[in-house]
Amino acid sequence: MSRVAAAGWAAMAVMLAACSSPDNGGNEIAAPNEADRAAVAHNETVAQTPTPSAAAATIAVAGVPTLCRPGEIVLFSCGSGARTMSVCGAADPAQGAQYRASRGTTRELAYPADGTPGSGTMRSATAPYSGGGEAQIQFDNGGFTYVAYSRMVRTRFDGKGNDPAFSAGVAVIKGDKTIAERICTAPTDADLNVEASTPYMPVGEFIYIPEKDGK
């Protein structure tokens, strides 16, 4: 686990105590119908030849791939095959945070749009689990709810250790169904720092991410 990710997990633990078909770019749950799939694709489409402002420069912070620029705060980041997903906080929290997704050097989605002050509909949430917990950053875009998450779940209950299972990614939800999901390639290195997100967004209601069939 990277130093950055460890800091994010530690911050989540403090806050909790106080209260599919794979494609070449990562694991994705197929949309239940073509209309929804097309809508998600539309939300994530930019010009095929990115301009300098839309180009995605992926760097690594403590070994974690990120689209955050030097001087920005990494609130969430991970790689998913050829894709990178990040939530980046401006050096001045008054300027807000932005979700960025890229495939290679092509920007697929930026929310809020470049040049938009504030963090739009972004909010954070946490939930405790037995021997673990989950942290989220959520936002609404184009009729869909995007949920970046980092989760730790206990898998052993025989008194010989927790054997925690880690998972992280970004889920796209419409109604009671998960339309698409990008799974982080290295979930233990994914960084979601709820404590650091506090100056950028309010606390919202935790979302239990539905399975593909809506259950």
N, C-alpha and C positions, 0 to 999 in steps of 0.2 A: 504494500500500500504506500502511495507517495506521501510526502510530507504535507502537500496541499490537501489531498483527500483526507488524511488523518485529522487535519485541523477542522475540516468540515464536519466529519463524524463526531469529533469532540464537542463542537459547538451544538450540534443537534442533540447530543446526549444531555448536555447541560439544560437546554430548553425543555426537553421531555421530562427531565427530573423536576423541573420547575412546574410544570403544569400537571401456421405461419410458414409462411413460405419465405425462405431467405432470398434476397436479391444480391447483386454484386456489391451493394453499398451497405449492407447490414440486414438485420432481421426485420421483416415488415409483415404485419397482419393485413391481409388483403381486405379492401373495402367490400362491404356486403353487396353493393350495387355500383354500376358504372357511373351513375350520377354523382354519388358521394366521392368516388375515387377521382373523378374529373375535378370536382370542387377542391379537394385537397391538393391535387396537382396544380390547379390554378393558383391557389394561395402560395405555393412553393416555387412558382415559375418566374424567372427573370429573363432578360435578354440573353441569348445564347452566347454572345460575345460580351463579357462583363466589362463595364467601364471601370476606371480606376477606383471610383467610390464604391462600386458594387463588388469588386474583386475581393475574394476571401483569402486573407493571408493567415495560414495556420502556423502557429508557433507552439512551443511546449513550455509549460510552467511546471517545474518539479516533475517532469516526465509526462504530464497530462496535456494532450493536444487541446488547443484553445483558439478561438477566433477573437479573443479579447486583445486589445492593443496595449502596448506598454503604457503604464500609468493608470489603466482601468483596473477595477476590482473584479476578479473572477468569482461570480456567484454560483455558477454551475458550468461544467464543461466535461465533454467526453467525446471519444471517437466511436464511430459505428461503421466499420468497414472503411469505405472511401469517404464517408461523411464525417463532419464534425458539427456538434451542436453546443452552443455556449450561451449563457446569460451573463452579460457584462455590465458592470456598474460604472458610470462616469466618475472621474476623480472628484467632481463636485456632485454630491448626491442630488442636488436640486435639478441637475440635468437629466436625472433618471437612469434607468437601466434599459438594455435592449437584448432581445433574443435574436441570435444569428444561427443560421444553418447553412452549411455549404456542402457541395460535393466536389472534391478536388479544389480548384481555384474559382469555381462558379458559385456565387451566392444564390441559394434557393429561397431563403426567406429572411427578412429582417422585420422585427416587430418591437416597438413601433417603427414606422418608416424612418429612414435616415433624415435627420434634421427636425424630427418631432420632439419637442421637449417633454419631459416627464416619462413615466413608465407605462402609460396606457392603462389597461385593465389588469396589469400584473398584481399578483398577491402571493403570499407565502402561506404554507400550512404544514403542520406536523401531526403525527399520530404515534403513540407508543404501542409497541407490540411486546409480547413476552420475550424478553431477552434481546430486544432490538427496537426498531422504530423506522419511521419513514418521514422524509422531508420532501416538500414539493415547492415548486414555483409554477404558477398557473397563469394563463391569460386567454382571452377570447379573441378570435380572429375569423372573420368570414363565416360565421355561423357554427364554428367549431371551437372546442376548448382544448388547448394544448397544456399538457402537464409534464413538466420536467421533474423527475423523481430520483431519489436515491434511497434504497431500502435495505435493511438488515433484519433477517428473520431467524429466530432460533429453530434448529432442526433436530435437536437431541434433548431428551427429557429423562435420561436414565441416571442423572447425577454424575456423569463422567465428562461433563463439559457441554457447552452450548452448540458447538459446530455451526456457527452462524453462516447463513447463505446470504450473499450480497447480490443485489440486482440494481440496475439503473438504466435510465433511458428517457425517451420523450414519447408520450402517448397522445394521440389525437382522438378526441371523443366527440360524438354527436348523439345527443339524447342519452340513451342507456347503452350505447354500443361503442366499442373501441374501433375506430375506422382504420387507423394505422398506428404502428409503433416501431420506433427505432431503438434497438437494444444496444447499450454500450458494450463495446468489445471487451473492455477491462473494467467491470463494475466496481471493483475494489479501489480503482484509481479515480473513478468519477468523483467530482467535487461538487457538492451542493451545500453551500454555506448559508444556512437560514439566519444565523446571527448577523452576518455581514449584510444580508438583504434588508434588514430592518429600516435603514434610512431611505431606502428606495421604494418601498411598497408596503401596503397595509397587510395585516394578517387576515386571511380568508378562511372559508370553511374547507376542511379536508375533503378530498375526493377519493373515494375507493374506486380505483380504475377497473371498469368492467372488463370481463373477458370478451373474446371475439363474438360470442353468441348473445352477449348482453346480460349474462348472469353475473 
